[in-house]
């Protein structure tokens, strides 16, 4: 099947490569010259495991090409996926849909035959209806544009695998159209492999992503609230989380205590979900999610407070090292990164902060040029009074603390776990888990 992916960022690029891997002829479109140049050269425009290899393989197969022209996308495909960013609005907690509507309008101006447009971006309920109405206004005479909603559930760090074998496929379609039949055919390899399919209406499909992210965020904040409780009660949060996770009704996923969640999805979708509930008059039912967001932010401040306490309150000019800048290991995404947020807060408090991350250094520098950056994790710790482990890269657990040269009486704040407390205390460090 010939399809186009409108937007080749962290959502669209994996979808383009993944759908080509399912056998479709995919044209990826992006208006950013640097992104298109990288993709055409067979390179991933950002760090994502397996993405560069998938792009190269599918480009060599002839199933994957890229363009910056909407006219070419309209000519190439009968099915178009809108996979552009929908960030939090600058002046509210709602999703900013301006990029989405700009893409839909640009595509509609070039369509010359009946087409199916699939909203893949995270959006509030009611968006697909608005997209359909706006594209119908713009499309030329005799052109019918059918719209479907199909939210993505892929995770950064394993996006290619998630596209090729998703946990579920959700289709929001209008009755009487061809969307369901077409999309069943498009995802036929996944359906044949047993991937669950849910066919529903537009608003229900749109809510599936927000509801899932709200639930995942709640699990993370709940275990972090338990961690704070255990700290006050003298209990062991690791053992407690393990015991709770053994309940088959609950499970162990997303029950790891630490610094909390970040990235472009959970926080933004959480706030957008609450804002949408408030606009619909059911905001009181979603006060839980407001608390979930507050707990997540409190974890960051708790890390800052623990660092300041370790410094004895004398913060100005004190050398502090942060291991980690990406919001999770395996990628270079620093959007709403808890690690980088803590580093910024410590800098604002007066500490001399040095950051090291295996992959996210360039994006971290662009986001926070006022921080210091080291070329390797060992050098980063030289003469540091406090080391904060804020992104759980496996490389950090392999470092021998005896090889480090911190200031006398150094303190390790392990906010992600994975570092051996016995090993570090044996090397002369005072260790505080978060």
Secondary structure, DSSP 8 states (H G I E B T S, - for coil): -EEEEE--STTHHHHHHHHHHTT-EEEEE-S-HHHHHHHHTT--SS-BTTHHHHHHHHHHHTSEEEES-HHHHHHH-SEEEE-----B-TTSSSB--HHHHHHHHHHHHH--S-EEEEE-S---TTHHHHHHHHHHHHS-TT--EEEEE------TTSHHHHHHT-SEEEEE--TTSSHHHHHHHHTHHHHHTT-EEEEE-HHHHHHHHHHHHHHHHHHHHHHHHHHHHHHHHT--HHHHHHHHHTSTTT-STT---SS---SSSHHHHHHHHHHHHHHTT-GGGGHHHHHHHHHHHHHHHHHHHHHHHHTTT--TT-EEEEE--SSSTTB---TT-HHHHHHHHHHHTT-EEEEE-SS-HHHHHHH-TTSEE-SSHHHHTTT-SEEEE-S--HHHHHS-GGG----SS-EEEESS--S-HHHHHHTT-EEEE-
